[in-house]
């Protein structure tokens, strides 16, 4: 069955730089859609369209009839610009001015690739918006209490990193641990390579290292840092800049600097692409030595590459499940399923992600298919239930 066209798809051209921005609303539930705003050089409408569809599925996969959080529809925004470009912030502000009616009425958004939440909030305030998620406020039972709860949660730090940055990585790490447990693989001695040490990659590396896994390689824009005996993850996190680039002065004598794509062929059981999309393709998939690829980034493995990887025994845990914890944590907090407390948030994320990953892997085993196909089937099962109960547009 062909994928339905999105409800809304628009392309905006900046009158100052000529660069383009995109907004795709895949579906609305209760009149609202959820999905972050990314900024990267080369961002396209097709990319944003795929991400918006993925958000619809992520929302559906976290539907819990007993929870206060009711899934929204899926959407995504994108801007074609390097976030390090001096003109990037002005471009962000002009983009938000252009799409302001959608942020006010139906699109709830936040940080994504290339944009941190602090920067998004700053631009949102400059544009005169109340919040990047204000479209959901009419659905809240007590807007004042909900906004205070979310603001308090964003103020929580755990060992120098904000709870909002850690939520997604907690979910990715739990996905890894669930897969290991299902296969009877011990944490000790399991090696991990992470591409990207920004919000998602950095938090994932921390949680996996603290669970007892050995992080043997991390990659940033400058290249790959590797140590077969294990990297000092906390030292690398402390030496990052706002874009996730590590100051090489923090490296230890046993740490090696390798080319940027060396993480792909690292001697590791688990690969975590946590930065850009489309990084594993048919030309480089044969370099992968890992048993699992865990998609912390959105769409990092191209479909044909995944087919080749599957054929040679590599399991790809899909982004639609693996990195869904960030989005879900926002709504769990805002709607009141969890409070502004790190321990409570992590426990909830771990329970939800563990249940979802176990269900996905069991479905894949029963159907004789891949985890991605199983995840899409689970979402497809839940979407009609959500549509019938809450209203569905598009």
N, C-alpha and C positions, 0 to 999 in steps of 0.2 A: 504494500500500500504506500503511495507517495506521501511524503511529509507535507502536512497542510501548510499553506502560505501563512506568514505571520499576520497578525491583526494590523500592525502598523510598521512601516519601514520608511525611514527618511534619511536623506543625505544633506548635510549642511556644508557650505563652503565659506570659510572665513574671509571676510572682505579685506583684511589686513595682510595676511600671509598667503592666501590662496589654498591653505591646507583644508582638509576635509574632516568632518566629524559625522558620526552615525548614531542613530537610535533605532532600535528594533524592539517592539513590544510583541512578543509571541502570542501571549494570551493574558486575559485579565480574569481574576477570580475575585468576586465581590468588588469589582471595579478597579482593582489595584494589581500591579505587577512589581516584581522584585528582581534586581540585577545590578551588578556593579558597573563602574565606569573605568575603562582602561585607557592608557595612553602609551602608544608605541609607534615607532617609525615603521610604516608599512601596514598599519591596521587597515582592514578592508570591510566593506559592507557584508560580504559573504562570511567573514570571520565573526562579525557581530551577530549575524543572523543565526549561525550555528550555536553561539554562546547563549543567545536568548532562548533557543529551543532547549538547550541543556538546563537552563534555569527553571523552565517549566517542569522538567522531569525532577530536578533536585527538590523543588518545592513539594511535588506530589509524593516523592519517596519518604519525606519526613512527616507525612500526614498521620496524626495520632488522634483518633476520635475522642480520647480521654483528655487531651491536652488543651490548654487555653490558646496556644498558637494554632491558627488555622491557615493552611498554606495559601499563598498568593499565586498569581500568574507569574510568567517568566518574561524578563526583558534584559537588555544589555545596551550599554553605550560604549562608544569607542572614538578615539581621536587619533588621527594619523600624524604623530609627532614624537620625536625622541624626548622623553621627559626631562632629559638633561639639557636640552636646548634652552638658551636664555629667554627665548620667546614663548616657552611652553606655558608658563603661568597665565600670561595675558590671553593666550589662546584658550586655555581652560575656562577662564572667566567669560570670554565672549561666547563660547559654546554653551555654557550654562545659561547665559542670558537668552540665547536662541531657543533653548529647550525648556525654559522656565515654566511655560504652561503645563508641560507634561509632568515635571517634578511636583508642581502644585496639585495636580489633579489625579495622576495615576501611576507615575513611575517613582518607586523608592530605590535609591541608589547609594553607593558608597565606594570605598577603595577597591581597586583591582590592580592588575599589572601596571606598574609605572606610576601609580598614584596612591599615596598614603592617605588615611582618613583625615589627618590633621590638615593636609593641603586641600582636600575636598571641602572640609568644613570652612576653611578660610575663604575659599572661592565662593562657596554657597552664601556665606555672610556678606561678601562684597556685592554679590548680585542682588541681595535683599530677600533671599529666601529664608524661611524659618528654620528649615532643616533639610538635609538630603533625603529624609524618609518621611516628610510631613504628609505625604499622600495617604499614609496608613493611619494617621491620627484619628480620623473619624470612626475607625473601626475599634478603637480602644475603649474599654469600659471606663477607665479613669486616666485621661490623657496626662494630667499633671503628675500623677504618681508614676506612670509608665515612663515619662521622659526623665524624671528624676532618677528612676531606677537604672535606666540605660546610661545616663551621664555618670552616675556613681560607678557603674561597671567599667566604663571607659577610664575612670580615674584609678582603678586597681592596677597595681604592678606586682609582678612576681619575679624576684631576683633581677630587677632592673628592666624587665620587659613588660609592656602593658598587656592586660588580660585580653583586650581586643586583638592584639597581634598573636597571642598564644592559642586562641580558641581553634582556629583552623588547623594549625599544626598538631594540636592535640587529637583532632579528628583523623588527620592523615596517619599519625603514629599509631592510633588505635586500629586503623585499617590494616597496617602492616602486622601488628601483633596478632590480630584476629586470623590473618592468613597463615602466620607461622604456627599458631596454636592448632589450627585445623589440620595442618600438615605434620604436626608433631615435631617441629623444629625448635630447638632451644634458642633463647635470646642470646645467651652467652656464646660468642664465637660467630654469630651472624653479622656479616659485614654489609655496610650501607654506603652508597655513593649518592650525593645530593647535588642536583644542578640548580643553582640559585640559592643565595643565602639571605634573601629578603624576608618579608614578613612570614610567608608560608614555609619556605625552605628552612629558614633559621629556626623557627619554632619546632618544625618536624625533627630537625637534627637534635635539638635539645631534648625533646621527649624520648626519642629513640635511644640516645646516649644514656639518659637517666634510667631507661628500662633495661640497660645492660648490653645493647647492641654496640658494635664498633663502627663508628663513622670513619671510613678510610679515605674518602675524597669528597671535596665540595668544590663547586665551580661558581665563579662570578664573572663579571665582564672582563676582568684582567686575565683569566685563565683558571686552571684547575690546581687546587692545593691538595696534595695527597700524602698519606703516610700509612703504609700497610699495618703498622702497629696501632694505629688509631690517632685521630686528631684530637686536640684539646678544643672541643666544641665551644665551651664557655669563653675561652680566650678569643676565639675567632668572632663570636657574637659581640663581644665587648669592643672588638677592633673594627666593626662595620661602620660605614657611613649610611646616610639615609637611603641610599639606593642599594644597600646590601653588598657593597664592595669592601673587601677586607684590606686593611693596612698590612702590607707584607712585613712590616717591622715586628709584627706580633708572632711571626712564625718561629717555631722551635727548630733546633738543629736537624732533627729527623724529618721535618716537613719538606716536601719537594714541590717546586713549581713546574707544572706541566702545561701543555697547550690547552686551549679552552675546551676542546671536545674530548679530552682524555677521560673525563668522568664516565663517558659512555661505555668504554671498554674496561673499566675498573674491575679488579678481581673482587667482586662483591656479589652477595646473594640477592640484594635488593637495590634497585635503582629508583630514585625519586626525582623525576623531572619536575621542578617546582618554579620554573621561570617562564620561558616563552612557549608558545604554541608551535606545533609542527616541527619539533626538533628531531624526532626519530622517523625516518622515512625508509624507502626501499633501498636507498643507496648506502645507508649506514647501519641498518638494523642487524646485519650479520656480525657487527662488532660487539653486540651485547652479549655478555657472559652471565648475566644475572638470571636467577630463576623467576624473579618477580619484577615487574615494572609497576610502580604505584604512582598514578597520575595526580600529583598535587597541583600541577598547572592545568589549565584548561586546554584540551585537545593537543597534547604534546606528541601523541603517536598517531601517524596517519593510518587510515583504515587498511590499505594494502600492506603496509609494514606490520600491522598487528596480525594480519592473516599469516604472514611469513613467520613471525615470532611464535604464534600459537602452534604452527606446524612443527616447530622444533622445540616445543615444550616450555616456552616462556609464557607465564601468565601475566596478563595486563589487568590490573585492578583499575576500573574506569573513573575518570574525573567526576562523572555525574554522581557518584557515591563518595569517593575518597575525599574530595575537597568541599563537600557540602556542609561541613560543620560550621564554617564561618558564618554563612548566611543563616543557618538554623539558629546559631547562638544569638545573633542579633534579635531574632523574633522571639525565641524562648525568653530572653531577658525583657524585651519590651512588653510582651503580653503577660509576663509574670509566671512562667513555668520555672524559671530560676531567678535567684536574686543576684545582687552585685557582689558576689563572693566567689573567689577563684576555686576553692575546693568544691563548692556546690556546682559551679559551672563545669569543671573538668569531669566530675562524676557523672553529670547528666550527659555531657558530650560522649564520654566513653560508653555509657550504657546504650545510647541511641546508635552510635556508630557501630558498636559491636553487634547489636541486633541486626542492623541493616546489612553489614558485610556478611555475617553468618547466613542471613536469609538469601542474599544474592548468590553466595557460593553454593549453598544447598540447592538453589533453583538451577544454577548452571550444571551441577553434577547430575541432578535428576533429569534435566532436559538434554544432556550431552552437548552443551553449547558453551559459549564463552561468558565470563562474568559481565561483559558489556551488554551482550544480548539479554542475559538474565535481568540485569538492572533495567533495561528498557522495557522488558516484559512486566516487571513489577510496577514500574511507573504507569504503563498502559493499563494495568489492572486497576490502579487507584484513581486515575484521572476521571473516568466516568462517575465514580462515587463522589468525588469532589464537585464535579459539574452539577450533578443532580441535587446535591445538598446545599451548595452555596452559590450557584450561578456561574456561568462560564461564558465569556465573550471572546469570539474568534475561533 
